[in-house]
Amino acid sequence: MMTRPHPFTPALGCVLTLAVLGLAAPRPVAADEALYYLLSAQDIGCLQAHAEEYAPKGGQTRFITLAECGGAQATGGSLLDQVLNSAPDITASDASAEAPDTVVALTAADFDCLARLELPQEAALVAFYPESCDVEPR
């Protein structure tokens, strides 16, 4: 008695697997979506006022907790000096409401950009785009 080969051959299985994986793969983020920090007018004003003293040397990045902006703790030390050994504050937030960022990570070039930007006067929230050196009222 002769048996017929199963129509699902290994080669066909590989093709189908690749097709399914291709459909299930996440889509890449659009290249035109620029990264930004959402900041209150007060926070971006503070960063701008202290840009010269906050700017890190060389190619380093400075992490600044915006609640501490202008204080002695924000001008020196590392982010690790500000970390507490405690449980995180986990609260549910309204996904539809835009809340300002609480920490920023900026390079010397980002601070140079901030120092020369003209900030919108009537905006409660501002989107700061470090790569394009631009601000947009929100």
Buried (B, 14 or more C-beta within 10 A) or exposed (E): EEEEEEEEEEEEEEEEEEEEEEEEEEEEEEEEEEEBBBBBBEBBBBBBBBBEEBBBEEEEEBBBBBEBBBEEBBBEEEEEEBEEEEEEEEEEEEEEEEEBBEEBEBBBEBBBBBBEBEBBEEBEBBBBBBEEBEBBEB
